[in-house]
Structure formats: C-alpha cells, structure tokens
Amino acid sequence: MKYLIKNGSIINEGNIKQLDILLENNLITQIGKDISDASATIIDAADKYIIPGIIDDQVHFREPGLTHKANIYSESKAAIAGGVTSFMEQPNTKPSALTQELLEEKYQIAAQTSLANYTFFMGTSNDNYDEVMKTDFSKVGALKIFMGSSTGNMLVDDEHVLSKIFANINGIVVTHCEDEQSIKRNTEYYKLKFGENIPMNYHPVIRNDEACYISSKLATDLAKKHNTRLHVFHISTEKELSLFANQIPLKEKRITSEVCVHHLYFDERDYASLGSKIKCNPAIKYKSDKDALLAALLDDRLDVVATDHAPHTQEEKNNAYFNAPAGLPLVQHSLNIMLEFYQQGKISLERIVEKMCHAPADCFRVKNRGYIREGYFADLAIVDMQTNWKVSKENILFKCGWSPLEEHVFTGKVTQTFVNGHLVYNNGIFDESQKGERLLFSPNL
C-alpha cells in the first residue's frame, strides 16, 4: 500500500511542522507541503501529531518458557497500540538466551508473530564468555549483563569475567545494576524484623540507593577503564546521577543511561494503594529521586526513556513480599505517561520524541529508524492529543490483563500506527497481515 498522511503536525528533530508524508512500500519517500498522489490512500491527520515510532530499549516479553504471563505476539500488539514500533527484548526467558542458538530461536518466533520490529539481546553468565564473543552486533542490539539479582544463571558477579567482557567486547554492553551483597544484607535484616511478610513499602529500603550506586559505579568504572560502550538501564536514584555526563553530544558518549517511565511516575507513597503491583527491580523509590530523575532527563544526564515492561499474572502478584515477583506491564501506556508530564508543563513534545524515538536509535545505532526522514523506514504513530480515555481491563492488551494504571484517565491517544509502511493499527482495529522486521545496526563505534 501507498499512504499519504496529510494535515498533521510532525514532531521531529526538535521541531513541530505541519507537513505531508508519503509512504511507499516500507519507506518514507517524501516529506513536504501539499504533496499529492492519486494512487495513495489518504490519511487525514488534521489536528493530530505525527511522531516517529517509539523504540523501547528494554522489554521482557516472556517467550519462550514463560508464556502464561505474556508472549511476543500479545505484547507486541500492546506496544503497537501505544505507538511503540520497535522493541529490544531481554535474555532472561526460559531457557535464557545464553547461546547463539537459543538467541536465534527467539528471532525465529518473532519473525512469525511480532507485529512490531524487534531485536533480542544476548545474555551473559559467569561461564558463557566464548558464546558471548560470537555475537554479531550488526544483527543483535547489545549484550545484557545482570550485575545484581536475576533469574536463573544470569547473575554475573565474577569481577574477572566482567573485566574480560568489558575489555574485549565489540558491541554495546547494557547492564542491570544492583549490588547483590547489599541487597542480601538488607533482606536478612528486615526478614528478622518482619518475618516473611515484609511490608511492600520496604522494597526501596531493601533495594536502596546504595545498592544501585555501588553496582552502577562498578559498571561505569569498568567502561572507563576499557573504553567500553556502556548503556546503564533503569536508573532509579538521585545518587547514581553523578555517574553520567551531560556536556557531551549523545552520539559521542561512550557511557549512556536510561530511565523508565515508572521511576518517573510513581514513588514511595504509591505502595500504600498499589502494593506488589509496583514492586519491581530496581525498586520505585522516593519523591526526591523521582524529581531528580526528571531533572536529569531534561539536562541530558539521562538519555533514553523506556519501560522495562515485565508482566506477571495477577495471581502471581497477589502474594506476600518474598513470593510476589518483581516487574510491571507498561509498554502500552509509556507514551501516555510522558504526555501527562507534557500536559503538566514538565517536558515538551519535542523532548519526549527525542528521548523515546531519536535517542534509542542513536544509542544503539539502529539503521534508518527513529526519525521522520526521507528514505527511512516508515515507522510512525499518529496521536490525538485531545481525546480523554480511561485505562480499563476492556482496553488493556497485555496478556496478563492488568495494569497499575487501571481507572486512570489519560488525555491523548494513539489513533494510527505504521510499521514499515504498513498500517497495523487504525483506531482500535489491527491489520496483522504483515509482521515486523528484525532491527539492523550500523558498525560499532
């Protein structure tokens, strides 16, 4: 199909301009005023905004092995409804993606079922160094290292192994940073105090700012020592912000960082009403941290906004502290959260697009995506900024069927989403006849 999007306001590269966009095959072929093409299907975007498709650099879609919680099809569908056209999925599935064969099996599943574009990160353990070094980083977004508690055999706490990887890797290293020993020590202390039923609001006390800082500092110190290209996931504390620079253009940074929407949106006061629904690792912390994270996003110490989308069933979440798993589903609503900040006067539309679309593409060297440019893939979302709507079980598309945002009313809604020039989502209707594509990456910096 050929589509001509007319009368919309394009948010792109720091500007908002009313221009038409012609999509042909899978590309943006023309951007300009008063474009006409009799063979194209017209999409009238009057009074709406057009943004590049969001690239979410951290999701857990649970396939293979954990598909009672989610799968690549269901979660990519939810992503599309929220304007997310590309995702980067993490290796802690069952089995974990610790060999090249297991990693490629995930790509094969996505090729058959994903409505969005995709990449899957290679996983790391204390003993799979040889497999790690086989990774082709023109086809794989990054190497993921859990430098803190994780599932299965994915905690890398051997500093010799860490140093060897940081010294020799020829791609991007992404890290989950929490210090395991600090967490164990804090857990034992509060277990003695409360037993098995630790109150949920002690989660940010157990997984505190010191645990995050110790691990993040180790990662950044290793990256500086070996000149490694490092991207630190889900910064959650004010204390960690001193580790990141803001005077360097993003494309020149060797160390970059991400903040997740839940760490910008929730704080310690929300445990009283939401409890285990917002239990996640690293923990949602304090209002002072939340405010500092937004300030750091605006001054470019934090580079990317993502979700760490990590669904569990409601039954699993309805457990006491030690048995309630960490993680919450967010990929359908991340843009809505950021638009709420815009409506509150906290961030501009241009900066939202920069942090959710441009910056992930630049950080990971994604080929020809993340911007509205002629010759780029036609990954686009059209947004009606005026519509009010309530998050409810009837419109949640996550397989787990719940959200910590239920009953919340947002202003602004994605009306159409294009993936590779295909109109996959149109006012609540999905056309699943075309699947997403594997993301490709430019040569390593």
DOLUM-514733 format. One record per residue (C-alpha): z, x, y; residue in one letter. Coordinates in steps of 0.02 Angstrom, whole numbers. Last residue first. Layout:
N
+--------+--------+--------+------+
|      z |      x |      y | code |
+--------+--------+--------+------+
|      Z |      X |      Y |    a |
...
+--------+--------+--------+------+
END
This chain:
445
+--------+--------+--------+------+
|      z |      x |      y | code |
+--------+--------+--------+------+
|    861 |   1580 |    145 |    l |
|    809 |   1507 |    -22 |    n |
|    630 |   1452 |    -42 |    p |
|    599 |   1270 |     12 |    s |
|    669 |   1130 |    -94 |    f |
|    599 |    987 |   -198 |    l |
|    676 |    816 |   -221 |    l |
|    629 |    724 |   -380 |    r |
|    543 |    560 |   -342 |    e |
|    600 |    380 |   -327 |    g |
|    532 |    240 |   -436 |    k |
|    393 |    115 |   -400 |    q |
|    384 |    -63 |   -467 |    s |
|    564 |    -98 |   -416 |    e |
|    522 |   -214 |   -272 |    d |
|    692 |   -272 |   -212 |    f |
|    728 |   -426 |   -106 |    i |
|    879 |   -429 |     11 |    g |
|    781 |   -423 |    173 |    n |
|    646 |   -307 |    105 |    n |
|    697 |   -163 |     -9 |    y |
|    575 |    -53 |   -106 |    v |
|    439 |    -50 |     25 |    l |
|    348 |    102 |    -47 |    h |
|    296 |    239 |     75 |    g |
|    392 |    373 |    -21 |    n |
|    547 |    264 |    -15 |    v |
|    545 |    127 |    116 |    f |
|    699 |     24 |    158 |    t |
|    700 |   -142 |    251 |    q |
|    834 |   -251 |    331 |    t |
|    977 |   -127 |    346 |    v |
|   1122 |   -216 |    431 |    k |
|   1219 |   -202 |    593 |    g |
|   1387 |   -276 |    641 |    t |
|   1512 |   -262 |    499 |    f |
|   1640 |   -390 |    444 |    v |
|   1771 |   -328 |    320 |    h |
|   1810 |   -450 |    180 |    e |
|   1789 |   -313 |     49 |    e |
|   1790 |   -136 |    122 |    l |
|   1887 |    -55 |    -21 |    p |
|   1738 |   -106 |   -128 |    s |
|   1716 |   -199 |   -292 |    w |
|   1584 |   -239 |   -422 |    g |
|   1596 |    -82 |   -530 |    c |
|   1406 |    -88 |   -549 |    k |
|   1389 |    -62 |   -362 |    f |
|   1279 |   -196 |   -282 |    l |
|   1409 |   -282 |   -174 |    i |
|   1333 |   -439 |    -96 |    n |
|   1424 |   -575 |   -194 |    e |
|   1584 |   -473 |   -210 |    k |
|   1597 |   -478 |    -22 |    s |
|   1564 |   -367 |    130 |    v |
|   1545 |   -483 |    279 |    k |
|   1394 |   -490 |    394 |    w |
|   1356 |   -484 |    579 |    n |
|   1175 |   -453 |    628 |    t |
|   1140 |   -371 |    797 |    q |
|   1096 |   -191 |    750 |    m |
|    951 |   -240 |    637 |    d |
|    907 |    -79 |    547 |    v |
|    742 |    -20 |    474 |    i |
|    759 |    121 |    347 |    a |
|    630 |    256 |    315 |    l |
|    571 |    379 |    182 |    d |
|    384 |    400 |    214 |    a |
|    368 |    579 |    154 |    f |
|    323 |    696 |    297 |    y |
|    145 |    725 |    356 |    g |
|    179 |    650 |    528 |    e |
|    363 |    664 |    566 |    r |
|    512 |    547 |    551 |    i |
|    641 |    671 |    487 |    y |
|    750 |    692 |    331 |    g |
|    609 |    736 |    213 |    r |
|    468 |    863 |    203 |    n |
|    547 |    985 |     80 |    k |
|    736 |    983 |     72 |    v |
|    804 |   1149 |    136 |    r |
|    981 |   1103 |     80 |    f |
|   1066 |   1118 |    248 |    c |
|    911 |   1063 |    344 |    d |
|    883 |    903 |    245 |    a |
|   1070 |    866 |    249 |    p |
|   1069 |    894 |    438 |    a |
|    920 |    783 |    481 |    h |
|    973 |    622 |    392 |    c |
|   1160 |    586 |    396 |    m |
|   1221 |    705 |    532 |    k |
|   1069 |    696 |    647 |    e |
|   1045 |    510 |    620 |    v |
|   1226 |    477 |    669 |    i |
|   1207 |    594 |    817 |    r |
|   1057 |    497 |    885 |    e |
|   1150 |    333 |    864 |    l |
|   1289 |    400 |    974 |    s |
|   1470 |    427 |    921 |    i |
|   1642 |    359 |    969 |    k |
|   1590 |    212 |   1079 |    g |
|   1671 |     81 |    965 |    q |
|   1498 |     14 |    923 |    q |
|   1447 |    189 |    870 |    y |
|   1602 |    205 |    759 |    f |
|   1553 |     39 |    679 |    e |
|   1379 |    109 |    653 |    l |
|   1456 |    253 |    554 |    m |
|   1545 |    132 |    438 |    i |
|   1386 |     29 |    419 |    n |
|   1287 |    185 |    375 |    l |
|   1410 |    226 |    235 |    s |
|   1407 |     49 |    163 |    h |
|   1301 |     53 |      5 |    q |
|   1355 |    230 |    -43 |    v |
|   1542 |    192 |    -35 |    l |
|   1623 |    170 |   -207 |    p |
|   1796 |    251 |   -223 |    l |
|   1868 |    401 |   -313 |    g |
|   2026 |    460 |   -401 |    a |
|   2077 |    380 |   -565 |    p |
|   2232 |    269 |   -578 |    a |
|   2331 |    334 |   -727 |    n |
|   2451 |    451 |   -636 |    f |
|   2486 |    333 |   -490 |    y |
|   2505 |    167 |   -580 |    a |
|   2352 |     72 |   -639 |    n |
|   2237 |    -57 |   -559 |    n |
|   2100 |     72 |   -529 |    k |
|   2047 |     73 |   -710 |    e |
|   2037 |   -117 |   -714 |    e |
|   1938 |   -118 |   -552 |    q |
|   1810 |     -6 |   -635 |    t |
|   1781 |    166 |   -562 |    h |
|   1653 |    220 |   -433 |    p |
|   1637 |    391 |   -352 |    a |
|   1528 |    395 |   -194 |    h |
|   1568 |    567 |   -118 |    d |
|   1507 |    479 |     40 |    t |
|   1410 |    594 |    158 |    a |
|   1411 |    654 |    339 |    v |
|   1346 |    831 |    368 |    v |
|   1381 |    974 |    488 |    d |
|   1566 |    986 |    526 |    l |
|   1606 |   1121 |    655 |    r |
|   1467 |   1035 |    752 |    d |
|   1562 |    979 |    908 |    d |
|   1543 |    794 |    864 |    l |
|   1589 |    817 |    681 |    l |
|   1740 |    920 |    735 |    a |
|   1800 |    779 |    848 |    a |
|   1779 |    656 |    705 |    l |
|   1878 |    769 |    589 |    l |
|   2018 |    791 |    716 |    a |
|   2041 |    603 |    731 |    d |
|   2053 |    582 |    543 |    k |
|   2173 |    729 |    526 |    d |
|   2289 |    657 |    660 |    s |
|   2275 |    487 |    576 |    k |
|   2337 |    562 |    414 |    y |
|   2266 |    598 |    242 |    k |
|   2137 |    523 |    126 |    i |
|   2160 |    633 |    -26 |    a |
|   2040 |    767 |    -86 |    p |
|   2020 |    690 |   -210 |    n |
|   2026 |    500 |   -201 |    c |
|   2150 |    357 |   -200 |    k |
|   2076 |    226 |    -84 |    i |
|   2078 |     81 |   -207 |    k |
|   2242 |    150 |   -275 |    s |
|   2340 |     73 |   -132 |    g |
|   2235 |    -37 |    -18 |    l |
|   2364 |   -128 |     88 |    s |
|   2504 |      2 |    105 |    a |
|   2384 |    148 |     72 |    y |
|   2294 |    105 |    234 |    d |
|   2426 |    183 |    348 |    r |
|   2389 |    356 |    277 |    e |
|   2212 |    357 |    350 |    d |
|   2044 |    272 |    325 |    f |
|   1879 |    287 |    420 |    y |
|   1837 |    472 |    448 |    l |
|   1904 |    527 |    278 |    h |
|   1815 |    377 |    201 |    h |
|   1649 |    426 |    282 |    v |
|   1646 |    598 |    203 |    c |
|   1643 |    761 |    299 |    v |
|   1529 |    905 |    251 |    e |
|   1527 |   1090 |    289 |    s |
|   1414 |   1239 |    319 |    t |
|   1431 |   1427 |    288 |    i |
|   1275 |   1536 |    305 |    r |
|   1229 |   1453 |    469 |    k |
|   1058 |   1491 |    545 |    e |
|    980 |   1320 |    513 |    k |
|   1134 |   1238 |    588 |    l |
|   1122 |   1330 |    754 |    p |
|   1277 |   1441 |    776 |    i |
|   1416 |   1408 |    903 |    q |
|   1505 |   1280 |    794 |    n |
|   1593 |   1389 |    667 |    a |
|   1699 |   1332 |    519 |    f |
|   1863 |   1399 |    449 |    l |
|   1968 |   1331 |    593 |    s |
|   1926 |   1156 |    532 |    l |
|   2031 |   1177 |    374 |    e |
|   2195 |   1134 |    461 |    k |
|   2130 |    969 |    530 |    e |
|   2113 |    906 |    352 |    t |
|   1989 |    812 |    244 |    s |
|   1836 |    924 |    223 |    i |
|   1729 |    834 |     94 |    h |
|   1616 |    972 |     25 |    f |
|   1601 |   1154 |     76 |    v |
|   1422 |   1220 |     86 |    h |
|   1402 |   1406 |     51 |    l |
|   1251 |   1522 |     65 |    r |
|   1328 |   1683 |      3 |    t |
|   1341 |   1836 |    116 |    n |
|   1449 |   1920 |    -18 |    h |
|   1608 |   1950 |     81 |    k |
|   1577 |   1803 |    198 |    k |
|   1549 |   1684 |     52 |    a |
|   1705 |   1747 |    -37 |    l |
|   1809 |   1722 |    119 |    d |
|   1736 |   1547 |    142 |    t |
|   1781 |   1498 |    -35 |    a |
|   1957 |   1572 |    -28 |    l |
|   1985 |   1488 |    140 |    k |
|   1932 |   1320 |     69 |    s |
|   2054 |   1342 |    -76 |    s |
|   2206 |   1387 |     28 |    i |
|   2161 |   1256 |    160 |    y |
|   2148 |   1110 |     40 |    c |
|   2314 |   1147 |    -46 |    a |
|   2395 |   1174 |    125 |    e |
|   2327 |   1008 |    190 |    d |
|   2412 |    911 |     51 |    n |
|   2365 |    849 |   -121 |    r |
|   2544 |    799 |   -161 |    i |
|   2582 |    735 |     14 |    v |
|   2411 |    653 |     30 |    p |
|   2446 |    559 |   -134 |    h |
|   2622 |    511 |    -79 |    y |
|   2555 |    346 |     -8 |    n |
|   2519 |    291 |   -187 |    m |
|   2704 |    280 |   -229 |    p |
|   2745 |    390 |   -381 |    i |
|   2775 |    277 |   -530 |    n |
|   2785 |    403 |   -673 |    e |
|   2953 |    473 |   -618 |    g |
|   2996 |    457 |   -434 |    f |
|   3093 |    615 |   -386 |    k |
|   3056 |    723 |   -537 |    l |
|   2874 |    669 |   -527 |    k |
|   2877 |    712 |   -343 |    y |
|   2922 |    894 |   -375 |    y |
|   2807 |    911 |   -526 |    e |
|   2659 |    847 |   -426 |    t |
|   2693 |    964 |   -281 |    n |
|   2692 |   1117 |   -395 |    r |
|   2537 |   1060 |   -488 |    k |
|   2446 |   1026 |   -325 |    i |
|   2490 |   1197 |   -254 |    s |
|   2434 |   1282 |   -415 |    q |
|   2267 |   1191 |   -417 |    e |
|   2215 |   1236 |   -240 |    d |
|   2091 |   1108 |   -177 |    e |
|   1911 |   1148 |   -129 |    c |
|   1763 |   1055 |   -203 |    h |
|   1623 |   1179 |   -176 |    t |
|   1436 |   1190 |   -148 |    v |
|   1345 |   1354 |   -183 |    v |
|   1167 |   1363 |   -117 |    i |
|   1041 |   1469 |   -210 |    g |
|   1011 |   1650 |   -263 |    n |
|   1181 |   1676 |   -345 |    i |
|   1235 |   1856 |   -369 |    n |
|   1388 |   1894 |   -264 |    a |
|   1458 |   1717 |   -257 |    f |
|   1438 |   1699 |   -445 |    i |
|   1522 |   1866 |   -485 |    k |
|   1663 |   1833 |   -362 |    s |
|   1698 |   1662 |   -438 |    l |
|   1696 |   1732 |   -615 |    v |
|   1820 |   1869 |   -566 |    h |
|   1925 |   1740 |   -474 |    e |
|   1947 |   1637 |   -633 |    d |
|   1997 |   1464 |   -571 |    d |
|   1834 |   1371 |   -603 |    v |
|   1883 |   1194 |   -651 |    l |
|   1734 |   1117 |   -740 |    m |
|   1787 |   1105 |   -922 |    n |
|   1826 |    920 |   -924 |    g |
|   1869 |    833 |   -761 |    t |
|   1919 |    923 |   -604 |    s |
|   2067 |    996 |   -514 |    s |
|   2025 |   1134 |   -390 |    g |
|   1886 |   1258 |   -353 |    m |
|   1757 |   1140 |   -429 |    f |
|   1594 |   1236 |   -411 |    i |
|   1427 |   1147 |   -389 |    k |
|   1264 |   1248 |   -387 |    l |
|   1133 |   1176 |   -271 |    a |
|    980 |   1067 |   -242 |    g |
|    885 |   1099 |   -403 |    v |
|    694 |   1110 |   -403 |    k |
|    663 |   1261 |   -290 |    s |
|    835 |   1320 |   -344 |    f |
|    778 |   1361 |   -519 |    d |
|    941 |   1385 |   -614 |    t |
|    942 |   1522 |   -748 |    k |
|   1092 |   1609 |   -666 |    m |
|   1205 |   1461 |   -702 |    v |
|   1165 |   1469 |   -888 |    e |
|   1220 |   1652 |   -895 |    d |
|   1380 |   1612 |   -798 |    y |
|   1435 |   1473 |   -917 |    n |
|   1613 |   1532 |   -955 |    d |
|   1735 |   1488 |   -815 |    n |
|   1638 |   1328 |   -781 |    s |
|   1496 |   1284 |   -663 |    t |
|   1382 |   1134 |   -646 |    g |
|   1201 |   1125 |   -589 |    m |
|   1172 |    994 |   -456 |    f |
|   1061 |    843 |   -482 |    f |
|    922 |    793 |   -362 |    t |
|    859 |    622 |   -320 |    y |
|    740 |    506 |   -229 |    n |
|    791 |    323 |   -233 |    a |
|    746 |    181 |   -352 |    l |
|    809 |    284 |   -499 |    s |
|    769 |    220 |   -674 |    t |
|    635 |    318 |   -769 |    q |
|    630 |    479 |   -667 |    a |
|    819 |    467 |   -651 |    a |
|    846 |    475 |   -839 |    i |
|    731 |    626 |   -854 |    q |
|    821 |    715 |   -712 |    y |
|    987 |    688 |   -802 |    k |
|    915 |    764 |   -961 |    e |
|    862 |    915 |   -858 |    e |
|   1043 |    958 |   -820 |    l |
|   1093 |    946 |  -1003 |    l |
|    952 |   1066 |  -1049 |    e |
|    994 |   1189 |   -909 |    q |
|   1172 |   1198 |   -970 |    t |
|   1336 |   1149 |   -886 |    l |
|   1288 |    972 |   -834 |    a |
|   1450 |    893 |   -895 |    s |
|   1435 |    787 |  -1052 |    p |
|   1493 |    665 |   -996 |    k |
|   1469 |    674 |   -806 |    t |
|   1544 |    806 |   -692 |    n |
|   1378 |    877 |   -629 |    p |
|   1364 |    797 |   -456 |    q |
|   1221 |    693 |   -387 |    e |
|   1119 |    729 |   -230 |    m |
|   1045 |    568 |   -161 |    f |
|    888 |    517 |    -70 |    s |
|    835 |    351 |     12 |    t |
|   1004 |    293 |     80 |    v |
|    971 |    143 |    193 |    g |
|   1119 |     42 |    132 |    g |
|   1017 |    -72 |     17 |    a |
|    937 |     86 |    -53 |    i |
|   1106 |    158 |   -100 |    a |
|   1155 |      1 |   -195 |    a |
|    994 |     15 |   -295 |    k |
|   1027 |    200 |   -325 |    s |
|   1199 |    149 |   -390 |    e |
|   1133 |     23 |   -515 |    s |
|    990 |    130 |   -581 |    y |
|   1086 |    294 |   -594 |    i |
|   1229 |    214 |   -687 |    n |
|   1402 |    150 |   -647 |    a |
|   1578 |    125 |   -716 |    k |
|   1537 |     74 |   -896 |    h |
|   1403 |    208 |   -882 |    t |
|   1524 |    352 |   -902 |    l |
|   1428 |    458 |  -1028 |    g |
|   1267 |    499 |   -939 |    p |
|   1265 |    439 |   -802 |    e |
|   1416 |    423 |   -687 |    r |
|   1326 |    401 |   -519 |    f |
|   1439 |    527 |   -431 |    h |
|   1374 |    558 |   -255 |    v |
|   1369 |    704 |   -134 |    q |
|   1225 |    754 |    -19 |    d |
|   1180 |    578 |     38 |    d |
|   1009 |    590 |    122 |    i |
|    981 |    441 |    238 |    i |
|    802 |    382 |    257 |    g |
|    737 |    424 |    429 |    p |
|    785 |    290 |    556 |    i |
|    696 |    139 |    628 |    i |
|    789 |     27 |    750 |    y |
|    763 |   -160 |    775 |    k |
|    725 |   -272 |    924 |    d |
|    545 |   -290 |    862 |    a |
|    520 |   -211 |    690 |    a |
|    365 |   -311 |    643 |    d |
|    300 |   -244 |    477 |    i |
|    110 |   -259 |    472 |    i |
|     17 |   -232 |    309 |    t |
|   -122 |   -107 |    341 |    a |
|   -310 |   -131 |    319 |    s |
|   -340 |   -186 |    499 |    a |
|   -263 |    -27 |    567 |    d |
|   -200 |    -22 |    746 |    s |
|    -80 |    100 |    829 |    i |
|    -18 |     43 |    998 |    d |
|     91 |    194 |   1037 |    k |
|    110 |    338 |    916 |    g |
|    159 |    402 |    745 |    i |
|     25 |    428 |    612 |    q |
|     13 |    477 |    429 |    t |
|    191 |    454 |    368 |    i |
|    170 |    487 |    184 |    l |
|    180 |    405 |     12 |    n |
|     12 |    316 |      8 |    n |
|    -15 |    276 |    192 |    e |
|    122 |    238 |    316 |    l |
|     78 |    209 |    499 |    l |
|    222 |    214 |    623 |    i |
|    224 |    128 |    794 |    d |
|    328 |    194 |    939 |    l |
|    476 |    138 |   1044 |    q |
|    574 |    297 |   1072 |    k |
|    754 |    349 |   1040 |    i |
|    782 |    536 |   1050 |    n |
|    889 |    673 |    970 |    g |
|    769 |    718 |    831 |    e |
|    735 |    539 |    777 |    n |
|    791 |    362 |    816 |    i |
|    631 |    258 |    820 |    i |
|    637 |     94 |    916 |    s |
|    529 |    -38 |    831 |    g |
|    377 |   -130 |    899 |    n |
|    263 |    -96 |    750 |    k |
|    278 |    -32 |    572 |    i |
|    105 |    -16 |    496 |    l |
|    103 |    -14 |    306 |    y |
|    -28 |     45 |    181 |    k |
|      0 |      0 |      0 |    m |
+--------+--------+--------+------+
END
